[in-house]
Amino acid sequence: MSDDETTSEAVYGVRFGPLKPAIREHAYPVTKEELIEQYGGFELDHADGTDRLEEVLRRTDVTTFREPRQVRDAILAVVGVDGTGNSVDPETVGRETGDWSRRSP
């Protein structure tokens, strides 16, 4: 399955859409403020509705990200839910969330 096909799939109830490839292609390390400036308007659909990336990142304590997986984990910690409707523990997020490795420019 290509990355284009997986962008519409939900990860713990969150649909990243075109934000996923953008995050994977971004240069790291990156600050939360840099991500907000560049991608803050992207929308994330989740179990409780829709939020812009800016709103989600402002609710996390992480200030610098070293790789795309850390961005994903921070987002899931704020708006992700597991199969029972409970908040996601980023420590339990595994490979089933698809490829979140950094893409080479």
Order of alpha helices (4+ residues) and beta strands (2+ residues): alpha-beta-beta-alpha-beta-alpha-beta-beta-alpha-beta-alpha
